Amino acid sequence: MIDRKGVEGLITVPIPERDVLVVKNSKSLVLNGSARQGVWVHNFLDAPVGRFFHRLYFCQYVRAKGTDATATISSSNGRRLIHFHLPESEVIAINLAYLVAFTKSIRIRTYGNFSIPAFACDLNILSVFQGPGDIVLETSGNHEYKGNEKSSFSPKSLVAWDPSIQFNLGCVDGPTDLYFHPVRLACKNDARNKDLIVDNGFDDNKSFAIGGFIRHAFSWIFPRI
């Protein structure tokens, strides 16, 4: 289970000695203490395709040169940064569209799900992060930590979740619903120690019927990362 550190528009992430903080190029950084900044590819074999498409491959990095190195990351327009520590051997699936930064000690693994529900939700490829290390995500500011409750939401509003959580398609009664109407996920998080973060402020642009059909048909040929 994740160890939450803070949710703010501006956060400061401590960088352990001999570790590296990898940060999305579009984010502004302020370095504190004995830290050195540059641009490079770190963990280059970890989910390279997904990170490339989400502009997380060639990134800024902050390398700790001592014990007091930190980096301050800011957000704007009411958006919020979620900073948490992932303990050793713990895993969490993350929607790379929300990822802002992670420490080099984090390992990223890619898993494919080629079931029909996964194609319907454009969740064919999952990026699973394994600790130990720190992770920073960015949401609209209207995110929610789901607990022991039944939930229904757009698949694209999934921010981070325990890979063992079982999701079901909601309100899909046939091909018409599957291809011509917005799909929603439903789940019941029975265990309180399973993480599930959903961005309620996510704007799910609904396609016209023919657009939805083409988008889903295209995903069978080129699965979404």
C-alpha positions in Angstrom: 0.0 0.0 0.0 1.3 3.5 -0.8 2.5 5.9 1.9 1.0 9.3 1.1 3.3 12.2 1.6 1.2 15.1 0.5 -1.3 16.6 -2.0 -0.5 20.2 -3.0 -0.1 22.6 -5.9 3.6 22.8 -5.0 5.5 19.9 -3.4 9.1 19.3 -2.4 10.5 15.8 -3.0 13.6 14.6 -1.0 16.1 12.7 -3.2 18.0 9.9 -1.4 21.8 10.0 -1.8 22.9 8.1 -4.9 19.4 8.2 -6.3 17.9 10.2 -9.2 14.5 11.9 -9.5 13.1 11.7 -13.1 10.8 14.6 -13.9 8.6 15.3 -17.0 10.2 18.0 -19.2 7.1 20.2 -19.1 7.3 20.7 -15.3 9.4 23.5 -13.8 11.9 22.6 -11.1 13.6 24.4 -8.3 16.6 22.6 -6.8 17.6 22.8 -3.2 20.7 21.6 -1.4 23.3 19.4 -3.1 21.5 18.5 -6.3 22.5 18.5 -10.0 20.1 18.9 -12.9 20.3 17.6 -16.5 18.3 15.9 -19.3 18.7 12.2 -20.1 17.0 8.8 -20.3 16.8 6.9 -17.0 15.5 3.3 -16.6 15.6 3.2 -20.4 14.3 -0.4 -20.6 11.3 0.2 -18.3 8.1 0.7 -20.3 10.0 2.6 -23.1 7.0 2.7 -25.6 4.5 4.0 -23.1 6.9 6.5 -21.6 7.8 7.8 -25.1 4.1 8.4 -26.1 3.5 10.2 -22.8 6.7 12.3 -23.0 8.3 10.5 -20.1 11.3 9.0 -21.8 13.6 11.9 -22.4 13.2 13.7 -19.1 14.8 16.1 -16.7 16.7 14.5 -13.9 17.9 15.6 -10.5 20.8 13.7 -9.1 21.5 13.8 -5.3 25.1 14.8 -4.5 24.6 14.7 -0.8 22.1 14.0 1.9 20.1 17.3 1.7 19.1 17.2 -2.0 15.5 18.1 -2.8 13.5 19.2 -5.8 10.4 21.4 -5.8 7.7 20.8 -8.4 4.8 23.1 -9.0 1.4 22.9 -10.7 -1.1 25.5 -11.9 -4.7 26.2 -12.9 -6.1 24.5 -9.8 -4.4 21.2 -10.5 -2.9 19.1 -7.7 0.3 17.0 -7.3 0.0 13.7 -5.4 3.3 12.7 -3.8 3.6 9.2 -2.3 6.3 6.6 -1.4 5.9 3.1 -2.7 7.5 0.7 -0.2 9.8 -2.1 -1.2 8.2 -4.9 -3.3 4.8 -3.0 -3.3 3.2 -2.6 -6.7 0.7 -0.1 -8.2 -0.6 0.4 -11.7 -0.5 4.0 -13.0 -2.1 5.7 -15.9 1.0 7.3 -17.5 -1.1 10.4 -18.5 -1.1 11.4 -14.8 2.6 10.6 -14.1 4.9 13.6 -13.4 8.0 12.2 -11.7 9.5 9.1 -10.1 12.8 8.1 -8.5 15.2 5.9 -10.5 14.9 3.1 -7.8 11.3 2.5 -9.1 11.0 -0.4 -11.5 8.4 -0.3 -14.2 6.9 -3.3 -15.9 4.5 -3.5 -18.8 1.7 -6.0 -19.0 -0.8 -6.7 -21.8 -4.5 -7.4 -21.4 -6.1 -8.3 -24.7 -9.6 -9.1 -23.4 -12.7 -7.5 -25.0 -13.4 -5.4 -21.8 -9.8 -4.1 -21.9 -10.1 -3.0 -25.5 -13.5 -1.4 -24.8 -11.8 0.7 -22.1 -8.5 1.4 -24.0 -6.6 -0.3 -21.2 -4.8 -3.0 -23.1 -1.4 -2.1 -21.8 -0.8 -1.6 -18.1 2.3 0.1 -16.5 2.9 -1.4 -13.1 5.4 0.3 -10.8 7.3 -1.6 -8.1 9.0 0.0 -5.1 10.9 1.2 -3.3 10.8 4.8 -4.4 8.8 8.0 -4.7 6.2 8.8 -7.3 4.5 12.2 -8.2 1.2 12.3 -10.1 -0.8 15.3 -11.3 -4.6 15.4 -11.3 -7.3 18.0 -12.0 -7.4 18.7 -8.3 -10.8 16.9 -7.9 -9.4 13.4 -7.4 -10.6 10.9 -4.8 -9.2 8.0 -2.9 -11.8 5.2 -3.2 -12.2 2.9 -0.2 -14.5 0.0 0.7 -17.4 1.1 -1.5 -19.0 0.5 -4.9 -17.7 2.9 -7.6 -18.5 3.7 -11.2 -16.3 6.0 -13.3 -14.8 6.6 -16.8 -11.9 4.3 -17.5 -9.7 7.3 -18.5 -10.3 8.8 -15.0 -8.3 6.0 -13.4 -5.2 7.6 -11.9 -3.6 4.7 -9.9 -4.8 1.4 -8.6 -3.9 -1.9 -7.1 -3.4 -4.3 -10.0 -5.4 -7.0 -8.0 -8.6 -4.9 -8.0 -11.3 -6.5 -10.2 -13.1 -4.1 -12.6 -16.3 -4.8 -14.5 -17.8 -3.0 -17.4 -20.9 -1.0 -16.4 -24.0 -0.7 -18.6 -22.8 -2.8 -21.5 -25.7 -4.8 -22.9 -24.3 -5.6 -26.4 -22.3 -4.3 -29.3 -24.3 -1.1 -29.4 -23.3 -0.1 -25.9 -19.8 -1.4 -26.4 -19.0 0.7 -29.5 -21.5 3.6 -29.6 -21.8 4.7 -26.0 -19.3 5.9 -23.4 -18.0 3.0 -21.4 -17.9 3.1 -17.6 -16.0 0.9 -15.2 -17.5 -0.5 -12.0 -15.8 -2.1 -9.1 -16.1 -2.8 -5.4 -12.9 -2.3 -3.5 -13.5 -5.0 -0.8 -10.1 -4.6 0.9 -9.2 -1.3 2.6 -5.5 -1.9 1.9 -5.9 -1.7 -1.9 -5.2 1.7 -3.4 -7.6 3.2 -5.9 -7.3 6.9 -7.0 -9.8 8.3 -9.5 -9.8 11.9 -11.0 -13.4 13.1 -10.8 -12.5 16.2 -12.7 -11.4 14.3 -15.8 -13.2 15.6 -18.9 -14.2 12.6 -20.9 -14.8 13.9 -24.3 -17.6 11.8 -25.7 -17.2 10.9 -29.3 -20.1 10.7 -31.8 -21.3 7.2 -32.4 -19.3 6.6 -35.6 -16.2 8.2 -33.9 -16.5 5.8 -31.0 -16.7 2.8 -33.3 -13.7 3.9 -35.3 -11.6 4.6 -32.2 -12.4 1.1 -30.7 -11.8 -0.6 -34.0 -8.5 1.1 -34.4 -7.4 0.0 -30.9 -7.6 -3.6 -32.0 -4.8 -2.9 -34.5 -2.8 -0.5 -32.3 -3.5 -1.0 -28.6 -3.4 2.1 -26.5 -0.3 2.4 -24.2 
